[in-house]
Amino acid sequence: MALMTFDEYNTKSPEQATSYQVKGFSVHSDLVAGMLTNKTEEKLGTVADVLLNPTGQIEYIVVSLDDLALGRQVLLGADRARIDHDHQVVYAGAMSRDEAKALPEFHPEMLK
């Protein structure tokens, strides 16, 4: 399945662009889904991009991990993400920092 970045999709379908404007949002763990406390919420990184399928559904969120020494970007599946536009946060359901680091790494050439 061919995936495209938010910017590529926005060029083709600008009417839906606002629902995908999550670039720059913080990505936090949500270890107890829907029941956040200070003990369960941990910042994992920042949204670098969103990958959409040809029908415009989010497939993956590209997350720049906070570990600057690694500078890695990983793919968070849409099924594990909850977007909170009001607070500009994406919650990674039931995911620890170690699990986030183990996600598949994103490389731009994957889209070619």
KAVEN-V21208 format. One record per backbone hydrogen bond with DSSP energy under -1.0 kcal/mol. NH is the residue of the N-H (numbers start at 1). CO is the residue of the C=O. E is the energy in kcal/mol with one decimal. If there is no record, write none. Layout:
# KAVEN-V21208
nh: [NH NH]
co: [CO CO]
e: [E E]
This chain:
# KAVEN-V21208
nh: [4 9 10 11 12 13 16 17 19 20 21 22 24 25 26 27 28 29 30 31 35 41 44 45 46 47 48 49 51 52 53 56 59 60 61 62 63 64 65 66 68 70 71 74 75 76 78 80 81 82 84 89 90 91 92 93 94 95 100 101 102 103 106 110 111 112]
co: [52 5 6 7 8 9 13 14 16 17 18 20 47 22 88 45 90 42 92 40 32 37 27 27 64 25 62 62 60 4 57 53 51 51 76 49 74 46 72 44 66 67 67 63 104 61 59 77 78 91 89 84 26 82 28 80 30 92 96 97 98 100 73 107 108 109]
e: [-2.4 -2.4 -2.9 -1.5 -1.1 -2.9 -1.6 -1.0 -1.1 -1.5 -1.1 -2.1 -2.7 -2.4 -1.7 -2.8 -2.5 -3.0 -1.7 -1.1 -3.0 -1.6 -3.5 -1.6 -2.0 -2.9 -3.2 -1.3 -2.9 -3.2 -2.4 -2.3 -2.9 -1.6 -2.6 -2.4 -2.9 -3.1 -2.2 -2.2 -1.5 -1.2 -1.9 -2.5 -2.5 -2.8 -2.4 -1.9 -1.4 -2.0 -3.2 -2.0 -3.0 -3.3 -3.1 -2.8 -3.1 -1.1 -2.1 -2.1 -1.1 -1.3 -3.3 -2.5 -1.9 -1.1]
